Amino acid sequence: MSHDQESAGSKNREREMFLAHLPPDTPVYCDHDYRDLETLPTPDSIGDSFVVVTDIAAELFDELDEQLPGLADYSPSLQLLIVKMRSLPHEEAAARLGAAIMQLASQMKLERRISLCGATRVDGPDRQKQADRSYKPARQRREWPTVAVEIDYSESRAKLEKDSIWWINASQGQVRQTITLDIKQGTGNIEIISRVPALSILPRQLAVSSRGRRIFTRPIGHLPIPRINHRITIKRGQGGANSTITGGDLTIPFATMLLDQPGEGEGDLVITADALLHRVAGPIWDAIDDAEVIRGKKKARKH
């Protein structure tokens, strides 16, 4: 096999990995066909949807970044862009979880110590990506967040898992915790998964010289898959049955969020099971119902 063939094969594998786990009906457009990315069509669905745009040069992506109608996931080497159009239930989930986190922070007077990064784009080693919500200690001049939240209301659970792992490993452990909310279409059931680095220390190898000086070698290239440290399942009651939650509270450790130890009156951010059920899941289900009604009205107007 020639060098050119090997290079092409490697590029194809890289492309397949980048686009893996997208819904099979995801539309693909060429930048030459869709220069105005604000006009990308959205499928007739109440859930999240994706669009792939090819041949997007890095310079053009930088120019168009703020015009995108959704969250960006961009590979400079492949010149491939995945745009995730967020649904009403998706936005409700992000807002409600974010509000729950910041209410706890406010109770401990931590608002000024936490930087609300939102969906700020982060430039990783292989891709440029946005989370749904992200947080880090204020005034520390670090690019990577310490906590990243990813939400999905589609049929792409595997992509949600892949993205969660990327945040931790691409940052070499600087992202200390990822939280994913997978909202199931049809049932409205919600699975919340917290992941943390598989290694308990930052992934750098420490060497000690003959003179006793500490020397950090290059970061480890291949990190183990982050481990799941918490799983919560919230089931929506059907036919008059009560909704249920298993897995208990969702905890964001103080040291994970702020890279510091708590002082007097401070502690971990703990969203109780009751708050998750009534203040996060409940409004998400209301948003799903609203989205269904809105879609029905739109269909009726077309006929």
N, C-alpha and C positions, 0 to 999 in steps of 0.2 A: 504494500500500500504506500502511495506517495505521501510526501509531507502535506501537500495540499488536501489530499483526501482525508488524512488524519485530522487536519485542522477543521475541515468542514464537518466531519463526524463529531468532533468535540463540540463545535458550535451548535450542532443540532441537538446534542444531549443537553447542553446548557439551556437551550431554548425550551426543550421539553420540560426540564426541571422547573424553570421559571414560570411556565404556564400550567404546570401540573395542578390538578384538582379544581380547575375552573369548571363551572357548569358546561355540559357538552354543547349547549345552544348559544354560548357566548359569541356575540358578533365580533368579527375582526375587520378593521379598516386600515387602509394605508394613509399615512399623513397627507399624501398628495390628493387623496379624495376628501379628507376631512381636515382642512387647514384651520377651520374655526371649531375648536374643540368644545366651545360652549354649546354648540348645536348638536352634539352627539345625542342620538335618539335613546329614549328610555323604554324598555319593554313594558307591556301592559301587565304589570304585576304589583302586588302590594309588598313584595319582599325586596331585598337588595338585588341589584343586578350589576353585571360587569360588562365592560367593553375593552377590547384590546386594540391598540393603535400601533402599527408597525412603522419603521423607518423614521423614528423621531430622533433627530440629532440632539446631543446634549445641550447645545446652545439654544435650540428651539424650545426644548423642554423648560429650560430656565426662564425663557421669555413667557411661556404660556402657563406656567405652573399655577398662578393665581386665577386663571380663567377656567380651570378644570371644573366640571360639574360634580366632582366627587373626590374621594381620596386617591392619591397617586401612589403607584408602586412602579418604579422605573428602573430599568437596567441599562446603564450607559453603554456597556460593551455590546449588548444585543440591539440597542436602539429600540427596545420594546417598552410599551407603556400599558399598564393595566389600570383602568379607572373604575373605581367601585362607587356606584351610585347608591347613596344611603336612603333607605325607606323611612317612613314616619315611625314605625316601631323601633327601628335601629337608632334614630336620633333620640327618641324618648328614652331608650335604654341608656345611651351615653350620658344624657343630661341627668337622669335620675340617679345613676350610680355616682356620677361626679358630684351631684348635690349631697348625696349621703356621705361621701368622703370628706367634703369640705365642711359639712355641718359638724362632724367629729373634730376636725381640725380647729374650727372656730371655738368649740367648747373648751379646748385646751390652749386657745390663743396662739395657734400655730400658723394662722393665715399668711403672715408676712414671711414665714420661714419656708413656705412651700411655693415653688414656682409652678404656675399652671401653664404647662406647655401646650395643652390642647392637642391639635393635629399638626403641630410644627413638623416640617419635613426634616428627617435626619439622613445625612449622607453616609451610608455604610460602605464597606469595602467592595461590595458587588452590586448594590442597589440603593436607590433613594426612596425612602418610604415614610408614610405617615401612619400614626396610630389614631385610634378614635379619641382617646384621652391619654395624656402622659404627664408625669410629675417628676420634679427633681428638687433638691435643696436650692433655695434662692441664693443668688449672689455667689455662686461657686464657679461660674464660667465654664461649665462642662456642657458638651454637646448632647451626649446621651442622657435620656431620662433614667431615673432609678426605678420607676414603676410605669409600665405601659399597659393600656387596656385595648383589647381588640374585641369587636362585636360583629356578629353575623346573623342575618335573618335571610338565609338562602339555603341552598342544598350543598354548600361547600364546607362542610365541617373539617375535612382533611386540610383544606387551605388555611382555615383558622388555626389549626394546630401547627402547620408549617410556619405561619407568620409568627406565632407565639415563640416558637423555638428560635426563629431568626433573630428576634430582638435580643435575646439573651446571649446567644453564641456569636452573632456578628459584632456585638459590643464587647466581646471578651469578658463578659460578666459584669460590665458596668450597669446594665439593666439588671437589677436585683430581683425583680418579680414581674411576671406578666399575669394579667387576669383576662380570661376570655369569657364572653357571654354568647352562648350558642342558642338562639331562639328557634325552636323547631316549627317549621311550617306545618299547618294542619292542626296540630294539637296546641301550639303555643307554649309547650313545656320549655323550660329554660335550664340549661346546664352551665354552671359556673365552674371554671377550672383555674386554679392558681398554680403557676410553675415557678420554680426557682433554679438557679444554676446547679448542675450536678456536683460541682466542686464547691467546697465550703470557703475557699479562699480565692482571691482574684487569680485568674489563670496566667500567672507568670512564674517562671522557674527561678528560684532564689539560689544564687551561688555565693560562696564566701571565699574571698581571695586569701592568699597566704598572709597578707597584712591585716586580715580581719575585716576588710571592707565588704559591705553587702553589694552584690552586683545582680541586677535583674536582667535575665536573658530575654530573648524575643518571646512574644506571646505564643502560646501553644496553637498550632495550626488547626488541629481537628479536635474539637471539644466533644465530650459525651453529651448525649441528649439531655436537656434539662429534665428534672424530675417533677412529677406532679406531687405537690404537698397538700393539696386540698381539692376536694370535688364536692359540689353542692348541686342537688337536683330539685327543681321547683316544678311541680305538676299542677297545671290548671284544672280546677274542678269542672267536670262535665255533667250536664243534666241535673244541675242543682247540688252536686256533690261539692264538698269543701276542697279548696286548693291545699296542697301539702308541700312541705319542704323537708328534705333530708340532707344531712351533712353539717348542720349547725351554722355557726357564725363565719363570716369572712373577715380574715385578719390581715392587715398590712402592718407589719412590725415597724415601730418607730425608727429603728436603726436602718431598716431597708429603705424607707422613704427619705430620711434625712441624713443618713450616714453619720449618725451621732447617737449618743446615749440620752435617754429621757431625763429631764430634770424634774423638780418638784411640780406636781400637778400635770405632768405629761405622761404619755404612754402610747401603746399601740393603738392604731385606728381599727376598731372592731365594729363592723356592721353586723348587727344581730340578725339572727334568722327571722325574727318578726319584722324587722325593718326591710330585709331583703324581700320578704313575701308581700308586705303591704305597701311599702314606699318605693320599691323598685319594680317588682313583677306586676303588681296590680296596675300601675299606670301603663306598663308595656302592653298588657292585655287590652286596656282601654284603647290604646293607639292602634292595635291590630283590628279591633272592631270598627274604629273610625275609618281606617284605611279601606276596609271591606265596603263600607257604606259609600265612601267617596268613589271607589272604583265602580260600584254599581251605578251611581249617578252619572259618571262619565260615559259608561256604556249606553245608558238610556238616552243621553243627549245625542249620541252618534246615530241612533236608529230613528 
